[in-house]
């Protein structure tokens, strides 16, 4: 919960970036998490372009992981 809070509301873009990276890393175990994707979606519109880009990449990566796992399960 703390990471999601920091990822969208910390005034320092470096802290938001680190929180998104930590969320992204922790999500590898559960790439289908709708809650996490919802939080990352909020960061896609961050005022800092690097933070916004990182959130976009994290979402794309999680979607790719989820699809890969789904194909393997079939």
C-alpha positions, -999 to +999 in steps of 0.1 A: +000+000+000+029+024+008+045+019-026+013+026-044+008+058-024+044+069-031+041+061-068+013+086-073+016+112-046+052+117-035+064+152-045+098+139-056+098+122-090+128+101-080+107+086-052+078+080-075+101+063-100+116+040-073+081+031-061+070+022-096+101+001-102+095-017-069+059-024-078+069-036-112+095-060-097+070-073-071+043-078-097+063-104-116+048-130-093+012-118-101+011-100-134-027-103-136-032-081-106-059-056-116-052-035-085-016-030-095-024-022-131-049+004-118-022+020-097+002+020-126-024+036-149-025+066-126+012+070-130+010+070-168-001+106-166+026+117-142+039+152-146+075+138-149+079+122-184+104+096-171+079+084-144+051+083-169+072+063-194+083+039-167+047+032-157+038+027-193+066+002-198+057-016-165+021-020-177+031-034-211+055-058-194+029-071-170+004-076-198+030-095-218+038-117-187+002-124-182-004-134-218+027-156-217+015-174-186-019-178-200-006-194-232+016-218-211-014-228-190-034-237-221 
